[in-house]
Amino acid sequence: MQVITTISEMQQWSQQQRRMGKTIGVVPTMGYLHDGHCSLIERAAAECDAVVTTIFVNPLQFGQGEDFERYPRDMERDTTIARAAGSSVVFAPTTAEMYPSGFATTIDVGPIAERFEGAFRPGHFRGVATVVAKLFNLTQPHVAYFGQKDYQQCLVISQMVRDLNMDITLRILPTVREQDGLAMSSRNVYLSAEQRRTASLLYRALQAGIDAIARGERRRQHINKRMQEILDQIPDARIDYAAAATAERLEEPDEFPPGASVVLLLAVRIGSTRLIDNMLTTVPYD
Ligand code: AMP
């Protein structure tokens, strides 16, 4: 496995692979890799001839006062994990390489980026879309792999790929969880032992929402309340949102009709750690 840090080398490698008729899969990450990331890399390795795992903590997607500086980083560990999972290349550029002075262009995908995460982290998805577009240009993938864990991010990237006619297939893979249901995340290392224990209530809250819908609840506020009740049991928690929305466009009708695809979305701060999670379901017919 090769580690590439410069744009020129990355572009050369991608062009060469394409010339040889190889299919390229890309897995964009911010590093500090865990089994969730590995599931994406492994799938890419199974489906593509060559796999680029990108590792870049993207300053453009962090707001003021967020955790950009303290975001966990461990390049040596990451390269070992990326190699074992089947990467051909780790692309790990510096911030200066990605955003040289004078950098000015950003990508705004419209309303889908303004709700939920977008409302609590203004500019976040502009940063995400911009860096992913750059990473796509540099790695020239046939297929790009993302986790359902970041559900709204998947919608944002899909919108961008569709609107800008990027010739890339997106694969969204299921969320990998710890034994108690907590979604794996690089940010979980911030949690104290006690916080880590109560963090599994996020999963329990999502399940409560799913159960309510399965039992016939269609009223959005009632579904949200089921989730809220569980989250209220977490000491030291601040709930940014616990919301049911339409899976395709994240709209919030008073009631979801039978057959509707619904996503349950959570963003909760436990102490200074902000966790997100989600689950998808379909509203049953009577
Ligand atoms: P991150 O490094 O957190 O930006 O994540 C990089 C990619 O891995 C994104 O597409 C995430 O959605 C995905 N990912 C993160 N956590 C998980 C998880 N627990 N299960 C599956 N995919 C994940």
Residues whose N, C-alpha, C, O or C-beta is under 5 A from the ligand:
A	BS01	AMP	P28 T29 M30 G31 G36 H37 Y145 F146 G147 Q148 K149 D150 L173 P174 T175 V176 A183 M184 S185
